[in-house]
Amino acid sequence: MTGVVMETERFFTRPLLDRFLEPQREGDRVDLDRYLDILSRDVEILCNTRSGRGPAEESSADAGVVTEYGLPDWTGLSPARDVGVIAGALRQALRAFEPRLCEVTVRPLEDGDAAELGDAVLEKTLGARLRVDARISADRDVRVIFSLHVSEEGITAGELVYGH
């Protein structure tokens, strides 16, 4: 993980499930780097979970309930061709199911994003790459940016960077 030096040390509460699964591993509070590692892992899980909706279906009034968790099934879509549909679904899922993030935007990754995200080379793949910009809800001074690599096999999180 890449980050900027913070003026003061910041601590965040570990997610409840992590505290149950690994009670002796850490205390209830973690520093920003560990918090963002946990967040990145959870975003990747959200992205690779399929809800019962199809890609063209709008989220219902029940958005945010567990039966809607995940992204729509995009069988029949091409990650490279339908990147806008996938980006919209991801933005909607992050807003509904990831309360640790606020002010979320998702857009296709462009060549100029490589330097900011720490990616040496934007590889040309059959899939698509998305850029997610957001703020941490617990500390709105912290802005995070990360890339997501979308392929037929699923979505993987790339490098996450943060700053003020």
PEMO-V961910 format. One record per backbone hydrogen bond with DSSP energy under -1.0 kcal/mol. CO is the residue of the C=O (numbers start at 1). NH is the residue of the N-H. Records with the same first field share a line. If there is no record, write none. Layout:
CO=NH  NH
//
This chain:
12=30
15=19
16=20
17=21
18=22
28=14
30=12
31=35
32=36
33=37
34=38
35=39
36=40
37=41
38=42
39=43
40=44
41=45
42=46
43=47
44=48
46=49
49=71
53=73
60=63
62=65
65=68
66=69
71=51
74=77
78=82
82=86
83=87
84=88
85=89
86=90
87=91
88=92
89=93
90=94
91=95
92=96
93=97
94=98
98=101
100=137
102=135
105=133
107=131
110=113
111=114
113=117
114=119
121=123
128=150
129=109
130=148
131=107
132=146
133=105
134=144
135=102
139=142
142=136
143=163
144=134
145=161
146=132
147=158
148=130
149=156
150=128
154=151
156=149
160=2
161=145
163=143
//
